Amino acid sequence: MKKVLLTKKVGEKNLALLEKTAEVLNVPEGDVDALKGLLKDIDAVVLGTSFKFTGEIIDCAPRLKVISRTGVGVDNVDVKAATEKGILVLNTPEANSVSVAEHTVALIAGISKQLVFMDSELRKGNFKARRLEIAADMSGKTLGLVGCGRIGRMVAKKCIAAFDMRAIGYDPYLTDCEGIRMCGSIEEVFRDADYISLHLPFDSSTRNLVGENLLSLMKPDAYLINTARGGIVDEKALAEKLRTNKIAGAALDVFASEPPESTNELLTLPNIILTPHTAALTRECTERVAYEAVKGVVDYLEGKTPKYVFNKEVLKSKG
């Protein structure tokens, strides 16, 4: 019987679905030694974010044929090493879209109205904080999207409908998006937008993409929102802009290092909202993502082609 290793809980229904086709084993989150010991006779892995599947880890799994990520990002998988060994890397690109889009819009509203700061000041007894007049209206403002994929388009649609905002965007792979005026460069988005929301993958080309140069183009009353990946933003450059009030504020759900180090200056600033990479961790989304990740493994074990294969070249090589 095939063996599937779970690196995170997937819920009773999804576990039952797996157990119909395979023997299921579990590994404690973050226990790398236990992971290596179990991988020697594993056929498929359902992978969360608690492990990095490096080439070294993959070498411990001679039978491995599928790595199924519970999420859209595969940056904790050495996709090149997996592909070279003919291992399918699956993800769940649609399951978390609504949840991340909603979280993004919530951050836009929260930082505009300074909800976290005002809550903190009130709890400290500073009722007079209401007179600081640091909140901003969203109506009629310009939302700038960097990355106009599924989540970015959802954010635009919600902001247009709820707040009567205009939407502009930049995406190197798209020239037309309904309801979004596409810009010729990322610089144009940073210059013209009141809110800049990042929705692009993290790789060598996007590492620290949003640094001093782009941040310096932002309006002094503009906000940066990141629910994509932390490494896209140069956090030191962002902290400097926030500390010196060169931009109005920011809202981040993701960090270059997770959890962020206690010395990270962003943790000390009042004009930023921080959440612990939780955009996709709603009750409903957790269930959807786990189901899609498990379904991909089950499909493979039953001889079907999984719906979401990240490294499609493996399929071609299997021909």
Buried (B, 14 or more C-beta within 10 A) or exposed (E): EBBBBBBBBBEEEBBEBBEEBBBBBBBEEEBBEEBBEBBEBBBBBBBBBBBEBBEEBBEBBEEBBBBBBBBBBBBBBBBEBBBEBEBBBBBBBBBBBBBBBBBBBBBBBBBBBBBBBBEEBEEEEEEEBEEEEBEBEBEEBBBBBBBBBBBBBBBBBBBBEEBEBBBBBBBEEBEEBEEBEBBEEBEBBBBBBBBBBBBBBBEEEBBBBBBEEBBEBBBEEBBBBBBBBBBBBBBBBBBBBBBEEBBBBBBBBBBBEEEBEEEBBBEEBEBBBBBEBEBBBBEEBBBBBBBBBBBBBBBBBEEEEBEBBBBEEBEEEEE
